[in-house]
Amino acid sequence: MSKEIKLDENKKLDIHEILDDLANYRPRRRGWSWRTPVPRYKMHSFEYHDMAESLKKYVPLPSAKYFDNIDPQGTSSITTEIASGRFEDDIRRMRMAAWHGADHLMVIRTAGQSHFEGLIEGTPQGIGGIPITRKQVRAQRKALDAIEDEVGRPINYHSYVSGIAGPEVAVMFAEEGVNGAHQDPQYNVLYRNINMIRSFVDACESKKVMAWAGIAQIDGAHNANATAREAWKVMPELMVQHAINSIFSHKVGMEKSDICLSTVPPTAPPAPSMYLDLPYAVALREFFSDYRMRAQQNTKYMEASTREATVTHVLNLLISKLTSADIQSTITPDEGRNVPWHIYNIEAVDTAKQVFQGLDGFGDMVKLLDDGPLHETAREIKERAVLFFEGIIEAGGYFQSVEDAFFVDSGNYPERSNVVCHMVTSIDGKINGQYAKEPLTEKIFGFYYETLFDQLGTAMAVGRATNAESLEVVGHTEIDFEKYKDTDIDYEDFIVQDPDKYYFLSFDRKGSCNWAKSHFEHLGKRLLIVEVLTKEVKKEYLAYLREVGIPYIFAGESASKMDLNLALSKLKTEFGIENVVLCGGAVLNGAFFKEDLIDEISLTVAPYIEGNRDAKSFVELWADYRNTPFPLKEATPIPGGGVHLIYKKADQ
């Protein structure tokens, strides 16, 4: 064992003393050290409710001079990230951070090291991080022993166990007394393009070693937030990534108390961040109550304004306090300009410390509501996460779902247009027959179409049989397929958007509608036709649609099985259609019902009983009973004796 280092607070840390006899240094402890809460902690003239043991030596907030220079320490570990690329400089910065209250010092590894096949040696300088070597880790851990003796609190040293050499790094970390590490095979797969099978096999070995050493694990799901086009929409995917790594780690042998979810509030002002971020944090705590939470701060929407970033981070800290984060990460407010370390890192630590001091006892006075928007949104996020997981299983498992691009900007899974089935029926539920010719029914149809665009949505969807009627309105033409026979067109979506978002959606499996033009006028609205096809359609037909200016999307390979869920997803993401108003016929309605894709039913009921058993009902299910309840939401009388009924699908 090398001799212990005694630090003098009035002298700079001596790098030569740390390197002296480094070969004989052995870490004094393994595993993570959590702060020790002190109930009813008395300092100055105050009694604190959520504080941990104080430091022996510290730098308090500037205003502390009015309060006997006290420096209360919250119960959450506070992280700061060290990444200058020069390990000796970072040792001095670690000391500074510890004096200000950080006890989780996270060394950012240089990006390229993910692709190194083994360990590297020496103390090379890094770019955008620090090359992780045994010498560098040992020197910093030795220095931290002295620093924690100086400040009077254990310091947790942290880096990354990922990339191609994950198991080798894990062994080295276990031997050298590293206390925490990022480990998540999905990081390799989704963000470093490393072989999926190797990544999970390596992760299994790495996690086994980390479990033996008691190394606290942080996952990598927060990267989905950082890389998403619209980060507030990927919350279901984030929960799925957390779930995969958490249960995998536990099955390998990790204690749940050593598994930390890396959570990030997805938004920042001017978005209504608390309204969006707090339900996500609550959903996480409810789903993963047995695990630890490491709350990171939002960096995706950070610019160079330190004031703006600090306000965002204070809002993040409020969420951490309301949902009891175990580890509170701090991000330099100046990270928007990619400066790895300077005074702003210390100010970020002080910001976290100050907020936790100011919010002491907050939980005894403020409680989160068990109903209302918070509860409903948290539940919806969890439901969407379950649907995401079911989608992975249905696709054939994790590896296949990655190949199918489940994890590429997944959106608010399942992000699709809502569907309202909107029909005119008789009292006995028929959509055709003698009653439809009655003058009063004609008035009912007027209400039906008026309601369609004024209340329910701006995209009208019909199937093949109803399209035949629409062709008479729009006009049709004979298509000269010979004209397009030499056209080579790939089976890719052709997107043309209507600025007013008024669409006529033609579900046309094989491409049988010979529209004369791209749109038609209906009740004063100009509807752009969108063809929803399968890949059994002729390429000549696609060429014709392009020439006329009619957009089209593909929803499956085979005409015998159109992928309606995929169609709705494309209609939402490509055209921005929030609500599809499904207007029949009965066969298309039945297809949507069978896939459980109907969200509401809107029936405009004429005051007649058709009574003809051969007349069609508004939905054809071929004796396939559906046990999904649709409770009545609204009932509005229509002049002349009809009624407009709206049913909304019950939460399952």
Secondary structure, DSSP 8 states (H G I E B T S, - for coil): --------TTS---HHHHHTTGGG---S--S-----EETTEEETTEEESSEE---SS----GGGGGGTT---EESSEEEEEE--S-HHHHHHHHHHHHHHT--EEEE-B-GGGGG-SS-B-S----SSSB--BHHHHHHHHHHHHHHHHHHTS--EEEEE--STTHHHHHHHHHHHT--EEE--HHHHHHHS---HHHHHHHHHHHHHHHHHHT-EEE--THHHHHH-SSGGG-HHHHHHHHHHHHHHHHHHT--GGGEEEEE-----TTS-HHHHHHHHHHHHHHHTTTSEEEE----TT--S-HHHHHHHHHHHHHHHHHTT-SEEE---TTGGGT--SSHHHHHHHHHHHHHHHHTTTHHHH----SSSHHHHHHHHHHHHHHHHHHHHHHHTSHHHHHHTTTTSS--SSS---EEEEEEEE-TTSBSSSGGGGSHHHHHHHHHHHHHIIIII-SEEEE-HHHHHHHHHHH-B----GGGGTT----S--B----TT--EEEEE-TT----BSSSEEEETTEEEEEEEEE-TTS-HHHHHHHHHHT--EEE--S-TTS--HHHHHHHHHHHH---EEEE---HHHHHHHHHTT---EEEEEE-S-----TTS-BS---TT--------EEEEEEETTTEEEEEEE----
